């Protein structure tokens, strides 16, 4: 299973998408950015 798919399944943040994944000396660095398809809604 590709790393990107695994991360999408484990980090289910609606309104965000995985932009990049990099291997670092201490582990994995994941950059998530807001997804333009979703608009934030007020909770009230």
CORJO-V61341 format. One record per backbone hydrogen bond with DSSP energy under -0.5 kcal/mol. CO is the residue of the C=O (numbers start at 0). NH is the residue of the N-H. Records with the same first field share a line. If there is no record, write none. Layout:
CO: NH ; NH
This chain:
1: 5
2: 6
3: 7
4: 8
5: 9
6: 10
9: 11
10: 12
11: 13
12: 15
14: 34
16: 18 ; 32
19: 30
21: 23 ; 28
26: 23
27: 29
28: 21
29: 31
30: 18 ; 19
32: 16
33: 35
34: 37
